[in-house]
């Protein structure tokens, strides 16, 4: 057993990136979230901040807070250009060696204004530093004495040392800086390093150059994972995908590649409602049969047909309503950050029900596709139809009844929410017995706020209604298409697969539908995708998804216990077929894993691994003895064990 384990470890080590030094996690908006040393994340979070006079407000860089930041990687250098209120920033982070990072920051103001200050800020996490200290120059402050809102006086120096439990950060500046600590919610403290103060003037330029060294304990303690095969949960059909067609030049080759190389279990396509029936008094079915169907509608229907021909359930969702269905003048609606929030005309509900149902009837009669479910995309937020929770429940009943009366088996998605955090949006529909009759599944999108408690709520809602849970759009950053170079980053890939594995374990969805399996948010690179060059090729994200998609069809979620918080797992099994799968994301340093609870009849188990250097690499089989397997997990990797009784 030990010899086999050592062999596996040697092979898995081939997955680890060859660069043995630091790997700084830089978000596309500029925040550093830590530095990895031997795979271990030495965590903190930096940001750029502009504080108004008297600290009346503070605007900081963050996810979806700035307009189209630019992210670029060049070798070990990561550069982000962004702005806050007409103050521009360019930050370059250069990984030098193990635990050693160089940061170069430039601020240029395009305006003159009075401010409290412009800062480079560093959130010091409470988990590691609550009882730690910060030394600025010759002055040392114990973090435990700070209370919320306190601000320690400004100090100067060219070295700052932050020490905590098993962690140390040292910042060395090219010249003396002015800095102070401020106690803020959720952190041991926030370190503010001043770039400008009192006021800024148009054309003012400030620079900050420093090195950041991180050291600390490496957690390589073994992970013990106990699977409970005797308590199967909900069915996991497999990975799904969104196929909303937007780029006729690039989409086809991406779709072909994904459908040829992934097992896709569920599909979601667009109903181009605005061009299906642009005029209220027209007959769209008659127009279609007379050959007057817009090519974009035809292509959307053909996409649905292609997915249905592969045997997958198809969800049909609408984004843009026609002008006649909108309350008031459509031109009066102003788009803010992608949100149009059209209100439907309450006096035209029956016409709206008929128009949408006409589409679904025509799709069934002419293309042989009976949609499993219909939804308005993210109607909680208004992308692009806006409903209140009560209107959402009423629409489920109204359209559901119309579809049933027209002989369709198609039902409605409850939710299809923009985020997991807007859970309350589904409550009126969930609690309405009349609406329940027309609910095919509960659905949310995974862009933000997927904490464990919230994920449990969504799983519980689906169980209460006894319908499947679907993640209608899966990924982690809705704005990522504006800085697409991030799609090739290993950090982005790791965050995404972590989220999916957590969702599978906690919410037990029937499917997570990737946004998208087209060129939009592409999991492939090259051949013109977002301007990339070279041959079309899979990214680490593709291989992560392929590995998850390889979970055998008809698998049930299995409960498990794991003793390491930086190891995420999802387990599946089908006792009738004797098939078992364990997906493991190791977010830290290389470590051993001991898996127990597998059926004692299993002997050898296939193992696959993905990281920044290898995609779903088939590794030597491991031997199971009495339901126990030992193997080694490389740092920052996604490893899957797949077993079948013979």
N, C-alpha and C positions, 0 to 999 in steps of 0.2 A: 504493500500500500504506500509506504513512504517513498519507495523508488519511483512509483507512478506519479505521485504528487510532485516530486522534484523534477521529473521530466516535464510535467505540465507547466510547472513554474518557469522552467527554462524557455519553453516555447512561448508562454504568455508574455514573458519579458520582452520578446521581440516586438510586442505591440506598443511598448512604452516609447514616447518621443525621444529622439536621440539627443536633444538639447537637455543637458542635465542640470542647467542652472535654474534661475527663477523663471516663472511664467506669470506675468502680471495679468490679472483679470481686469480688462478695460471694457466698460460698457460703451455702446456706440454713441451715447450722449456725453461721454467723457469721464464719468465716475469710475475710479478704481475700486474694486470690491475686495482686493487682497492680492497677496503674492503667494504662489504655490512653490513650496520647497519640498522636493521629493514627492510631489503629489499632494502634500498637506497644505491646506489653505490657511495662510496667516492672515486672518480676516480683519478688515477695517473697511470704511467706505469714505472715499474722498468726494468732494463736490466743489463747484465754483459758486460763490454766493454774492449777491448784492443786497446789502441791508439798507433800508430806508432810515432816515433820521429818527433817532429815539428807538430804534428797533421796532418801529410800528409794523413793519412787514419785512420778510426776507424772501427773496426769490433765489432759487437754487437750481442747478442742473439736475435733471432726473428724467426718468422714463416718460416720454410723451409730453415733456414740459417745454421743450424748445422746438422751434420750427426747422425741420430738416437739417439736423447736424450732419456733418460729413465725417465718415470714419474711413481710415485708410491704414492698411498694414503694409510694411515694407521690411521683410525679414523679421528681425527681432524688435523693430520699431512699430508702435501703434500711435497714430496721430488722429486727433479729433479736433474739428473746427466747429464752434458753436457760438451762440450769442445770448445775452440776457439784456433785454431792454436797451438795445443799440450799443451795448458794450460787447465787443467781440473777443473771443478767446481762441487761442491755438495751443493745444497741449500735446506734447510728444513724450511717450513713455518707452524707454529703451531697456530691454532686459540685458544686463551686462554679464552677470555670472550668478552662481547659486545664491539666492537671497539678496541680490544686489541689483538695484534698479536706478536708472537715471531719469529724472523728470525735468522737462523744459517747458515753461509756461509763459506765454505772451498775452498781455491784455492791451487792446486798442479801443479807445472810446470814440464812438461816432456822434457823441452828444455831450453837452455840458449840463450837469445837474448836481444838486446837493444830495449827498448820501451820508450815511453813517460810515460806510466803508465797503470796499470790494475785497473779497477774501478767497483764498484757497482754504477749504475746511476739511477736517478729518474727523469723522465719527469714530469714537473709540468704544468698541462694543463692551457692554456690561458683563457679558458671559466670561470674558477673559480678564477684564481690567478693573472690575468694581473695587477691588482692594489694592489696585496698583498705584502708580505714581507717574507724574510727568515732570521732567527736568528741562527747563528752558534756560540756557546759559548756566548760571550758578544757582538759580532758584528752583527748588523742588516743591511740588504740590501733591499731597495725598488725595487721590480721587474720592476716597470715601467721605471726605469732609464736605464735599460740594453738595449743595441743595439746588433744586430746580430753579432756574432763572438767575442763579448766581453767576457772576462774571469776575474772574480773578483779574487783577490789574494787569495792564500791558507790560510785557517783559521783552527784552531784546537779547539776541544771541545768534550764533551761527550753527548751533547744534541743539537739537531737541531729542530727548530720549524718553520713550514711553515704555514702561515695564509693567507686566501683569503676571498672571498665573501661567507659567509655561510659555510666555510670549514676550518678545522685545522688539520694538521698532526704533530705529535711529535715523533721524533726518539730518543730513549735513548740507548746509547752504553755501553757495558761492560767496555770499556776503551776509552781514548781520541782518536779521529780520525782526520785525515786531510781531509778537504773538500773544494770545491769551486763551484761557479755557472758559467754556460756558457749559453749564449743566443743562442738558436738554433731554426730553422724554425718550426713554428706550436705550440710552447710552450711558456709559460711565461718565463721559464728557465729550464735548466737541472742541477740537483744537482749531482756532482761527488764526491763520497767517495772513497778515495784511498785505494787499497789493496796492490799494489806494484808500485814502481816508478823507473825511470832511466834504470834499467835492471832487468831481472829475470834470475835466474840460475836454472839449472836442479836440481830437488828435492826440490826446495823452496816451503814452505808451509805457507800460510797466512790464518788467520781466522777472521771473523767478526761476532759478536753476538750483536743483538739489539732487542728492542721491538718497535713496531710501534703502536701508538694510533691514532685513527681517530674519529673526532667528526664533526658534521655539521647539517645543517637544513635538516629535512625530508620532502620531497615533497609528501604530501598526499592530494593535491588539487584534487577535483573531475574531472573526465574525462567526457567531453560531446562529444558524437559521433552522428553525424547527417547523416543518410543514405538517399541516393537519389534513391529511387526505380524506378523513372520514367526515368532513364537514363542508361539502361542496356548496358554493354560493351560486351567483347568477352566471348565466351564459355569456362568454366572450366570443363573439363571432369572428373578431379579428380587426385589423386596421382598415379604416375606410379612407375615403378621399373626397375632396371638393373638386369639381370640374366646371367651374364657372369660366366660360370662354371669354377672354379679353384681348388676346394677342394672336391674331390669325397667322402671323409669320412664324412665331416661335412655339406657340402652344402645342401644335400637333406632334412635334418630335418628342416633346417632354412627356405628353400623355402616352404616346406609343411606348416609350422606354419604361415608364412606370407600370403600365398595364402588362407589359411583357415580362417584367422582372420583379413585380411585387404581387403577393396574394392580397387583392383588395376585396374586402368583404361587404362594404356598404359604399354607396355613392350619393353625392348631392350635386344637383345641377340647377341652373338658373331658369326661371320662367321670365322671359324678357317682356313683361306685361306692357310696358310703355309702347313697344312696337308690335305686340300681338294685336292690340285693339286701340289704336291711337284715336279713333273717333267713336264717340259714345253710341251713335245710332247705326254703326256698321255691324255686319254679321261676320265675325272673324273666321268662323268655320267655313262659311260659304266662300269668303275671300280666299282662304287657304286652298280649298278644293278647286277653285278657279285659277290656281297658279299664282295668286297674288301674295303669297307668304314671303315676308322679308327673310333674306338669307340668314340673318342672325338668329331668327326664330327657328328656321330649319336646322341650323347647326346645333342649337341647344337641344332640339328634339332628337336629332341623330346621336348626340352625346348620351342622352338618356337611354336610347335604344341600344347603344353599344355596351353600356354598363349592364342593362337588364339582360342582354344576350349572354353575359358572363355569369348570370345567375344571382346577381346581387340586388338587394332591395334598393330602390331609388327614392331619394327625397327631392322634392321640387320646391324651390324657394324663390320668392320675388324680392327684388330690390326697389326698382323704380316704377311708380304708378303712372298711368297716363294722365294727362292734364285734366280730362273730364272727371276723373275720380277724386280729385284733390279739392279740399275745402278752400275757397278763396282763389286768389290769383297765384299760380305756381311761381311766378317771377318774384313774388313778395317773400318767398322763403330763401333765406341766406344760409349757405353752407358754412358751417363752422367746424374745422378740423375733421372733415369727412362726414359730419352729421347734417343731414338735410331736414329730417323730422317733418315730413309731409303729414298733414292730417287728412284723413279720408272724409269725403262728403257724407255726412250721416243721412242725408236725404236720398242717397243713391246706393244704399247698402244692397238692395236686391240686384241692381245692375252690376255691382261689383262682384257679388257672389256668382252671378251668371257668367260674367266675363272670365273669371278664374276657372270656373268649372268647365266652361267651353274648351279652354286650353287642355285641361286634363282629360276630357272626353276625346278630343281630337288626338291627343298623344296616345291614348289607348287604342282608338279605332284605326289610326293610320300608321302608327309605329309599334303597336303591340306592347306598349308599356303602361301598366297600371301603377301609378306612383304609390309607394307605401305611405308617404306622408307629405303634407304641404305645410309651409310656414312663410310668414313675412320675416325676412332677415332682421334680427336685432331690433324688433319693434319696441322693446323697452327703452332703447336709446334713440331710435329714429334713423336707422340706416337701412331703408330710407323712409319707411312708413312708421309713424309714431302712434303707439297705443298706450292708454293707461292700463293698469292691471285689470280693471273692470271691463274696459273695451276689448282687451285681449280675450277674456273669458267669453264675452258676448260674441266675438268674431268666430271663436271656435265653434260655438253652438250654431251660428248662422250659416257659415260656410260648410260646416260638417253636415248639417241637415240638407243643404242644397246638393252636396256631392252624393249623399246617400239616396236622395230622391232621384238623382240622375243615374243611379245604378253603379256608382263607383264604390269600391272598397277602400279608397283612399281616406285616411283620417288626418288629424292635425297634430303638429308638434306643440306640446305645452312648453312655452318658453322660447327656445332658440335664442336665448338671451345673449347680450353682448359680452357678459362677464358672469362668473359664478357669484360675484358679490351682490348681484341684483336679484337674489333669490325670491324676495317678497313679491316680485312681479307675477309669479305663478300661483300665488295663494288663492285668489278668487277662482281661477279655473280649477285648481286642485280640489277646492271645497264645494264645487257646484256639481251636483249629480247629473244634471243635464249636459254639462260640458264634458264630464268624464266619459260619456258614451262615444264621444268623437275624438278621443285622445289616443294617438298611436304610440307616442313615446314622450318622455320628458327630455328636454335638450338645453344645454348651455354651451357657451363658447369659453375657451380656457385662457383668454388673453391676460387676465389680471386676477389677483386676489384669491388664488386657490389654496388657502390654508386648510388644514386638516378638518377643522370643525365645519367649514363651509362645504367641503367636498362630501362630508358625511350627510349633510342636509339634502343634497341632490340625490344621493343614493337612496336615502330614506323616502324621499318623495316618490321616486319610481317604484320602490317596493310597496308603498302604501296604495298606489294606484294599480299595482300589478301589471305595469308596462315596462318596456326596456328604458334604460337611460342611454342617451346618445350625447357625445361631445360633438356638436354640429360643426364646430371649427376648432381644430387643435393647433396650437403653437403658443409662443410665449410673449411675443412683442408685435403688437398690431402695426406699429410704425416702422418696422424693420425694412419694408420695401423702399423706404426713403434713404436708407444707408445700407444697400444690399451687400456690400463687402463683408458684413457681419455674418452672412449666411455661410461663409466658408470657414468661420472660426470654430475651433474645437470647443471653446467655452460655450458658445451658443448651442452647439449640438448637445453638450452635456446637460445644460439647463433644460433643453427640450425633452430629452429622453427621461430625465429625472421626473419632470412633471407628469409625463405619460405613465410611468411606472407607479407613481404615487396615486394618480387617478384610478388606475386599474385596481390597485390594492384597496383603496378606501371607498371609491364610489361604485366600483364594479359595473362599468358601462358595457353595453353590448358591442360598442365600437367607438373609436376615436377617429373622427374624419379629419385628416390632415388638410390644413389650409396652406397651399393647395398642392395637387398633383399635376399642375400646369406650370407655365413659366413664371407665374405670379408666386412670390415667396419660394422660388424653385429649390428643390432638393438636389438638383443637378447643376453643373457648372460647365462653362465653355460654350463654344459654338454660338456666341452672340447673346447668351442669357445675361441680362443686365450688363451688356457690353463686354462680357468676359470672352477671352480668346482660347484657342486650342480646341481639341476634340471635346465633344460632349462627354461628360464623365460624372460619376456619382460623387457626392460629398459625404463627409462623415454622417451627416443627418440622414442621407439616403440609407446608408448601411445600418444605422440604428433602427430606422423604420422597417427595413427588410427583416432584421432580426426579430423585432416585435411581431411583424406580420407573419413570421414563420411559426407562431403558436398554432398548433393543429386546430383545424376547424372543429367546432363543437366542444371546446374546452370550457370547463366551469372554473370560476375563481375559487381559490383555496386560501383559507386563512393560514397565517404563519406568525412566528415570533422571530425577531432579530435583535441582537444585543448591541449593535453599533448604529448610532444615529446618522453617521455619514455613509451608511450602506442602505440603499433603497432596494426593495424587492417587490416582485409580484409573482404569485404562483398560480398555476392552472393545472387541471387534470380532467381526465375522462376515464372513470373506472371501468366502464363497459369495454372500452378499447385498450385499456392499460397504457394510456398515454399521459405523460407528466412533463411539465415545463416549468423551469424556474428562471426568471430574469433578474439579474443583479446589477445594479449600478454602484460601483465603488467610487465614491467622491473624494477619497483621500489617498493615503499612501498604500503601497503594496501590502497585502496582508493575506493570511490564510483564511479560508472559509470552511466551516464544518457544517454540512447539511444533513439533517436527520429527518425521520418521519416518512421517508419514501417506502413504497412497498418492498418487502424483503425479497420478492421474486425478481426484482431488477438486478441486472448484473453489470452491464456496461452502459455508459451514458455519453452521448455526443455533447461536445462543448464548442461554442462559437464565441468569438471575441471581436469587439470593435473599439478602436480608439483613434487618435489622430494619425496613426501610421498604418493601420490595417482595417479593412472593412469586412465584417462578418467572416473572419478567418476561421476555417475549420481547424480545430485543435485536436490533439490526440484524445481518444476516448478516455474517460476515467472509470475506475472500477468501483462498483457499489458493493458494500458488505453489510448485510442485515439492515438495509435501508439507510445506510450512512455513507456519505461521500466526503472526501477531503480534497480540496484543491486550493490553489493560490490565485488571488485576484490581483492583477497588476494595478498600478496607480491610475486613477482617472479613466476607468474603463467600463464598458458595458459587456457583461458576460452572460450567456444563456446556456442552461443545461436542458437538454431535451432527451427524454427517455421513453422507451416503449417496451412493454413486456412481450416476450417472444412466446 
